[in-house]
Structure formats: C-alpha cells, structure tokens
Amino acid sequence: MGEIVVDVELENVVDRESVKTGDLEESDVRRATVKAIADTGAMMLTLPKDVVEQLGIEVVRRAWFALASGARIEMPIAGPLSVRIGNRWMYTSCVVAPAGADALIGQIVMEELDLIPDPARQTIGPRPEFPDLPGLRL
C-alpha cells in the first residue's frame, strides 16, 4: 500500500463572487489544480505557499499545529477558497505550508465531501450509499 494521491481543483472564492457581480471576467478567476495526498492524520487542507500565492488568497489567521513527530508549530491559515475533488466541492480555508511542500487533503475536506480513502486501491471516492451527493450527519 502507498499514498493516495488525487487531483484537486482549487479556486479563489472572492474572484468567483466578483464574476457574479460583473466586476471580474471568468477568465480572470485564479485557479489551480494540484496533486494532493489524502492524509487521514491531517485535520485541514494544507497547501504550499506558492499555490496559495497563485490563488491570491490571503492569510486570515494563525494557529498552532501538532506534527506527527510531536513537535508543535505555528502556521498561517488562508482563505476562502473552493475545493473540488471529482464531482464534489466545498468552500474552506487552508493551512499554508512552505513553498514546494506536499498538498494534503485532511479530515475536514474528506468528511464534508463524504469521501472515503481506499488504501488498497490507492483511491478516494464517495461512499457507495451516497454516490451522487455527500451523506452528512447533523
């Protein structure tokens, strides 16, 4: 078994709203597609700084994070952005990692999009009982 790596489409939410109000052309919406690791040990979406800069999203706060090594580090959180994996999407924020770091899909994105990792097949996909829309708990 190895890593589960998937294509993730990202978009600047503020740009998207500016298209709706007529203040920005569709072609000017900042987007990126990245290969990201589905990491069930990570809580949040994590993107490298160079991708965050490409999207033009701003740091909105900072938080402390516990790493797998046991170390604690303070990191910036940026947003808002939209995340699309397959036919499912959501609005969220992301942890800003150093430029060139791996993009990580954490538990929050997997839970809200109702995506289940399959390490044996190295894929991530919807639960069979909810193939079209996420099945969420209230």
C-alpha positions in Angstrom: 0.0 0.0 0.0 1.1 3.5 -0.7 0.0 7.1 -0.7 -3.4 8.1 -2.1 -2.8 11.0 -4.5 -5.7 12.8 -6.2 -6.2 15.8 -8.4 -7.8 18.7 -6.5 -9.2 21.7 -8.3 -8.9 25.0 -6.3 -10.4 28.4 -6.9 -10.3 31.8 -5.3 -13.8 32.3 -3.8 -13.6 36.1 -3.8 -12.7 36.1 -7.6 -15.8 33.8 -8.2 -18.1 36.2 -6.4 -16.6 39.1 -8.4 -17.6 37.3 -11.6 -21.2 37.0 -10.3 -21.3 40.8 -9.6 -19.8 41.6 -13.0 -16.6 43.0 -11.5 -14.3 40.3 -13.0 -14.2 38.2 -16.1 -14.5 34.4 -15.9 -11.0 34.1 -17.4 -9.5 36.2 -14.6 -10.6 33.8 -11.8 -7.5 32.5 -10.1 -7.4 28.7 -10.2 -5.0 25.8 -9.7 -5.1 22.1 -10.0 -2.8 20.2 -7.7 -1.9 16.6 -6.8 -2.7 16.2 -3.1 -2.2 13.4 -0.7 -5.3 12.1 1.2 -4.0 12.2 4.7 -6.3 10.9 7.4 -3.9 12.0 10.0 -4.2 15.7 8.9 -7.2 17.8 10.1 -7.2 20.6 7.5 -6.4 21.1 3.8 -2.8 22.1 3.5 -1.4 23.9 0.5 2.1 25.1 -0.2 2.7 28.8 -0.1 3.4 29.0 -3.9 -0.1 27.6 -4.6 -1.7 29.9 -2.1 0.0 32.9 -3.8 -1.0 31.7 -7.2 -4.6 31.6 -6.0 -4.3 35.1 -4.5 -5.9 34.0 -1.2 -5.0 35.9 2.0 -3.8 34.8 5.3 -6.8 35.3 7.7 -5.4 33.9 11.0 -2.7 31.7 12.6 -2.9 28.6 14.6 -0.7 26.0 16.5 -0.4 22.6 14.9 0.8 19.3 16.3 3.0 17.4 13.9 3.3 13.6 13.6 6.8 14.0 15.2 5.2 15.5 18.3 6.6 19.0 17.6 4.2 22.0 17.7 4.5 24.8 15.2 2.6 28.0 14.5 1.3 28.2 10.9 -0.8 30.6 8.8 -4.3 29.8 7.6 -5.6 31.4 4.4 -8.9 31.5 2.6 -11.5 31.4 1.5 -11.1 29.0 -1.4 -13.2 26.3 -3.1 -12.0 22.7 -3.3 -13.3 20.3 -5.9 -12.5 16.6 -5.9 -14.3 14.7 -8.6 -17.9 16.0 -8.7 -17.9 17.2 -5.1 -16.9 20.7 -3.9 -16.9 22.9 -0.8 -15.7 26.2 0.5 -12.9 26.1 3.1 -9.6 27.6 4.3 -6.2 26.0 4.2 -3.0 25.7 6.3 -0.2 27.5 4.4 2.9 25.2 4.3 6.3 26.2 2.9 6.6 26.5 -0.9 7.2 23.2 -2.5 5.6 21.2 0.3 3.1 18.4 -0.4 -0.6 19.4 -0.6 -2.6 17.4 1.9 -6.4 16.6 1.9 -7.3 16.4 5.6 -10.2 15.0 7.5 -12.4 18.2 7.3 -12.4 18.0 3.5 -12.9 14.2 3.4 -15.8 14.4 5.9 -17.7 17.3 4.3 -17.3 15.8 0.8 -18.1 12.4 2.2 -15.0 10.8 0.5 -13.6 7.5 1.8 -9.9 6.6 1.2 -9.2 3.1 0.0 -5.5 2.5 0.7 -5.5 -1.0 -1.0 -6.6 0.6 -4.3 -4.9 3.9 -3.7 -8.1 5.8 -4.4 -10.5 8.2 -2.7 -14.2 8.2 -3.6 -17.8 8.6 -2.4 -19.4 6.1 -0.1 -21.5 3.6 -2.2 -24.7 4.5 -0.4 -24.3 8.2 -1.4 -22.8 8.2 -4.9 -24.2 11.5 -6.1 -24.2 13.8 -3.1 -22.4 13.7 0.2 -24.2 12.0 3.0 -23.7 14.1 6.1 -24.7 13.8 9.7 -26.4 16.6 11.5 
